Amino acid sequence: MDTVLLEVFRTVAHLGSISAAARRLQYTQSAVSRQIGALETELGARVFDRLPRGVTLTEEGRTLLPHADAILDRLTDARRAVDDLRTLGAGRLRVGAFPTAVAALVPRALARFRKAYPEVAVSLVEGLTPTLLKGLSDGDVDVAVVSSSPAGPVDPTRFHLRHVLDERLLVAVPRTHPLARRRTVRLTDLAADPFIAGSADAEETLLRAALHSGFRPRIDIVAAEWTGKLGCVAAGLGVALVPALAMRTKPADIALLRLHKDDAPVRRISAATPTDRADSAAVRAFLPLLTAAADSLWTR
């Protein structure tokens, strides 16, 4: 049933006059009469009795009116709900991010988003890049902050990547290390040092970017979490490559050194969204805030 006919019917019913309804709807009186006639033809019943001064509902019209009100009110609610999503007066934003991006970058962006759009429900899921990409594919997150992965480049046919920043990697050494007072070191300066990494296979760690130069690190200790890595460094058990994003604060017994520009591996940080789904209004609003948060960090 045409909702325009229902709207005309409801207006005439509430005003009790075809001419008054025409003025309210900004139609001609004859156009309103034709639409009421079309509705009656569709229903196979008269909905109004025409009187010398206006109209009155028939029994069929009185039966139809509450249903017309309910249908049109639900449509109004539906339009309002969609408009709220479009204008960010409601909705949700589900963000995924790898652990070091949760240290400072993503929380800053989310704080700005929540301040700007307090009616949007915000959630954050932490995980490694492959897990985050699966979450995107499964529809569990709306946007994921991911890093370049040892598993290979992200499939551009499945995910749209927007560059956020290139993150420098630093070297964490104990304060007692002979190079601790240096600002910049070469990888060859660390050839004799054991490395602490997340895997015994350098190809699966942050060290993989340094392998192209022929540098072969010795990995003595494997520690999955950054607190464990830094604890081992502080104890003098070795050195570690650490992401700059993770180092908003550092233990006092550790020195952070820059790598020479010819040795310095970088991680490309991107915001990923699935190519088979349109970005929501919340995602479109979040992305520039993420870039702004990256610009505010010294790791840019």
Residue pairs with C-beta under 8 A, 6 or more apart in sequence:
1 42
2 38
2 39
2 42
3 71
3 72
3 75
4 35
5 35
5 36
5 38
5 39
5 42
6 39
6 68
6 71
6 72
7 25
7 72
8 21
8 25
8 27
8 32
8 35
8 36
8 39
9 35
9 36
9 39
9 47
9 61
9 64
9 65
9 68
10 65
10 68
10 69
10 72
11 21
11 24
11 25
12 18
12 21
12 32
12 36
12 48
12 55
13 47
13 48
13 57
13 61
13 65
13 68
15 21
15 24
16 54
16 55
16 56
17 54
17 55
18 29
18 32
18 33
18 36
18 54
18 55
19 29
21 27
21 32
22 28
22 29
22 31
22 32
25 32
27 35
36 47
36 48
39 47
40 46
40 47
43 60
43 64
45 58
45 60
46 58
46 60
46 61
47 57
47 58
47 60
47 61
47 64
48 55
48 56
48 57
48 58
48 61
49 55
49 56
49 57
49 58
57 65
81 90
83 89
84 90
84 91
84 119
85 91
85 280
85 281
86 281
87 281
88 117
88 119
88 120
88 281
88 282
88 285
89 119
90 119
90 120
91 119
91 120
91 121
91 280
91 281
91 282
92 120
92 121
92 122
92 123
92 142
92 282
93 113
93 120
93 121
93 122
93 123
93 142
93 143
93 280
93 282
93 283
93 286
94 123
94 125
94 140
94 141
94 142
94 143
95 106
95 110
95 122
95 123
95 124
95 125
95 141
95 142
95 143
95 144
95 145
95 286
96 124
96 125
96 126
96 127
96 132
96 135
96 136
96 140
96 141
96 143
96 144
96 145
97 105
97 106
97 124
97 125
97 126
97 127
97 132
97 144
97 145
98 126
98 127
98 128
98 129
98 132
98 145
98 146
98 147
99 126
99 128
99 226
99 246
100 226
100 243
100 245
100 246
101 145
101 147
101 245
101 269
102 124
102 126
103 245
103 246
103 248
104 245
104 248
104 297
105 145
105 164
105 165
105 245
105 269
105 290
105 293
105 294
105 297
106 124
106 145
106 290
106 293
107 124
108 293
108 296
108 297
109 286
109 289
109 290
109 292
109 293
110 122
110 124
110 286
112 289
112 292
112 293
113 120
113 122
113 282
113 285
113 286
113 289
114 120
114 122
116 285
116 289
117 282
117 285
120 282
125 132
125 135
125 140
125 141
127 135
129 144
129 146
129 147
129 149
129 151
130 149
130 151
132 141
132 144
132 145
132 146
132 272
133 144
133 146
133 154
133 158
133 159
133 272
135 141
135 144
136 143
136 144
136 159
136 272
136 273
136 274
137 158
137 274
139 277
142 273
142 279
142 280
142 282
142 283
143 271
143 272
143 273
143 279
143 283
143 286
143 287
144 271
144 272
144 273
145 164
145 269
145 270
145 271
145 272
145 290
146 154
146 161
146 269
146 270
146 271
146 272
147 167
147 267
147 268
147 269
147 270
148 267
148 268
150 203
150 204
150 205
150 208
154 161
154 270
154 272
156 275
157 275
158 274
158 275
158 276
159 272
159 273
159 274
159 275
160 272
160 273
160 274
160 275
161 270
161 271
161 272
162 270
162 271
162 272
162 273
162 287
163 268
163 269
163 270
164 269
164 270
164 271
164 290
164 291
164 294
165 269
165 294
165 297
165 299
165 300
166 266
166 267
166 268
166 269
167 243
167 244
167 245
167 266
167 267
167 268
167 269
167 299
168 244
168 258
168 259
168 264
168 266
168 299
169 206
169 209
169 241
169 242
169 243
169 244
169 259
169 264
169 265
169 266
169 267
170 241
170 242
170 243
170 244
170 247
170 256
170 257
170 258
170 259
171 185
171 190
171 239
171 240
171 241
171 242
171 256
171 257
171 258
171 259
172 229
172 230
172 233
172 239
172 240
172 241
172 242
172 250
172 254
172 255
172 256
172 257
173 179
173 180
173 193
173 233
173 239
173 254
173 255
173 257
174 180
174 233
174 234
174 235
174 236
174 239
174 253
174 254
174 255
175 252
175 253
175 254
175 255
176 236
177 236
177 239
177 255
179 185
179 189
179 190
179 257
180 255
180 257
181 255
182 257
183 257
183 258
184 257
184 258
184 259
184 260
185 257
185 258
185 259
185 260
186 259
186 260
186 262
186 263
187 210
187 213
187 215
187 259
187 260
187 263
188 215
190 217
190 239
191 215
193 218
193 238
193 239
194 218
194 219
194 220
194 221
194 237
194 238
194 239
195 207
195 217
195 218
195 219
195 220
195 238
195 239
195 240
195 241
196 219
196 220
196 221
196 222
196 223
196 229
196 232
196 233
196 237
196 238
196 239
196 240
197 205
197 206
197 207
197 217
197 219
197 221
197 222
197 223
197 229
197 240
197 241
198 204
198 205
198 206
198 222
198 223
198 224
198 229
199 205
199 219
199 222
200 219
200 222
202 208
202 211
202 216
202 217
202 219
203 211
205 219
205 241
206 241
206 242
206 243
206 265
206 267
207 217
207 219
207 241
207 265
208 265
209 265
209 266
209 267
210 217
210 241
210 263
210 265
213 262
213 263
215 263
220 237
220 238
221 232
221 237
221 238
223 229
223 231
223 232
226 242
226 246
229 240
229 242
230 240
230 242
230 250
230 251
230 254
232 238
232 240
233 239
233 240
233 254
234 251
234 253
234 254
241 265
242 256
243 267
244 298
244 299
245 269
245 297
245 299
247 256
250 256
258 264
259 265
269 294
271 287
271 290
273 279
273 283
279 287
294 300
